[in-house]
Amino acid sequence: MQIAIFGGSFDPVHTAHVTIVNKALESLCVDKIIVVPTYLNPFKNHFYLEPNLRFSLLKKVFHDDEKVEICDYEIKQNKAVYSFETVKYLKKLYKPSKIYIIIGEDNIKDLNKWHKIDDLKEIAEFVVATRIGYKHRELNSFRILEVDMNISSTKLREKLDLTFIPEQIKEDIIHL
């Protein structure tokens, strides 16, 4: 079995995330893509949408694709979790012969700051989804997914105002 792990805040999930998953399914020889929303990104100190809401939205977005699994491992930890821990967990669970870790091109600049990055590189191959506005000089040392979309969760959050949504509606969304 070969798996790809696509982790992130998904705060909120958007069309570029869906495109990345679809491109990965097309170009990587994987049996499963495991999408792992963070409880809290280790490089951030807050989130916009509650973790369980992000999890529910991801389940809804990818519900038709049998090769895509949404994993709540990090959310269940109720704290920031390093990718190394998640990969170890998924490696033990699936016992894959190959593991890919999918990241956005904007993450390359901080990859050297990731917890146990050298150990991660030993057990998994990084795959980078290209992004408009980023042309990292180290890009050619990675396997590439040509995505090049001009969208980000940060830009979406700037345009959204969810403060007007009543709590009951938020709860209904979580249970979709």
N, C-alpha and C positions, 0 to 999 in steps of 0.2 A: 504494500500500500504506500502511496505517495500522497502527502498532504501539503497544502499551503495554508499559512496562518496570516490572516489580515487583521491586525489589531489597530485600535485607535479609539479616540474619544467618540467619534460619530455624533458630534454635539452641535447640530443635528446631522443625521444621515442625509446625503444628497446624491444627485445623479452621477457625480464623478466617482463616488464610492461604488455605485452599481456598475458603472463602466469598467472600473478597475477589476471587479470580480468577474465580469463577463470576459474581459481581455485575458485574465489569468486562466479562466476555464478553456479559452480558445488556444492559448499558446503554451501553457504548462501541462505536462502530462501528469495530472493529479486525479486521484480518486475523490478527493474532498477538499473544499476550501472551508476553513473554519474562521468565521468572523468573530473577533473577540473585542467587544466593547469594554473599555476601562471603567473601573469605578471612578478613579481619578488618575489622570496622566501624572506620572512621577515628576514631570517638569512643570506642572501647573499646581495652583493652590485652590482652584475651585472649578466647578462645572456649571453649565448653563441649564441643561435639562437633567432632571434626576436620572440616575443610572438605570433604574427599572423602566422608565419611560423610553430611554434610548434603546434598551434591550427589546422592548415590545415593538418599537418602530422598526428595528432591524428584522425581527421575526416576520412582521407584516410585509416588508419590502421583499424579502427573499423566500417567502413561504412556498412558492411554486417550484423552486429549484432543489431537486433532491441531492445535488452535489454540494449544496451550501448548507452549512450548519452554523447556527448562532450559539456561541458558547458563553455561559454566564459565570465562568470560573472566577474571573477578576472581580466581577460585581459582587459575587457571594463573599469575597474576602472583606468587603466593606472598608477597603483602604486602597491606596496606591499599590500596585503590584508590578514588579519588574518583568519585562518580557522574558528574561532568562527563566524565571520561575514558571511562567505560563508555558513556555516551550517544553520545559522538563515535565510538567504535568501532562501535556498533550502527547509527548513522546512516550511516556509510560502508559497512557490510556490507549493509544492507537498502535504503538510499536511500528511506526512507518519505516520504510527503507530509505525514504528521502523526505526532507522537510524544507520547504521554502518559507521565507518570511517576506511578506509584501509590505513595502513602505512607500510613502510618497517621496518624491524628489526633494521636497523641502526638509525632510528629516536627515538627509545625508550630512549636513553641516554639523549636526549634534550627535552623530552616530558614535563618535569616539567617547562621548559622555555616558553612553548606555552602560548600565550595570552588567559586568562580566561580558563585555562585547566580544573579547577574544574567544571566550568559551562558546558564545552564541555562534560565532562564525565557524567554529569547529563542528557544530552539530547541525547547522542549517545554512542554506544558501539564500542570500538576500536578493530580492527582486525589487527593482525600483520602477514605480509608475511615474512617468514624466509629467511635468506640470508647467504650464505657461508661466513665464517670468522667472524660471529657474533653469540654469544651464550649468550645473555643477561640474567642475573640471574632473572629478573622480568618477563621473557617470559611466565612462567606458569600462570600469572595472567591475560593473554589475550586470546581471541579466536585466533587460529592459522590457517594460510594458509601455508601449506608445499610447499615452492617454491625452496629454496636452489639452486639458480643459481649464477654463478660466473660472473656476468656482472654488469656494472654500467655506468651511463651516463658520469661520470667523466673519466672512462677508455676510453670510446668511443671518448670523446672530445680530449683526449691526442693523439689519432690516426688519428683524422680528421683534415683536413685543408680546410676549406670552403672559405678561402680568395680568392681562384682562381676562384670562381664561379661568373660570371658576374651578375650585378644587375637585368638585364632583366630575366635571368633564375630563380633567386630567386623569382621575382614577378610571373613568370609563375607557380612555385611550390605552392606559396600561393593560387593561383586561381584554383588549380586542383580540 
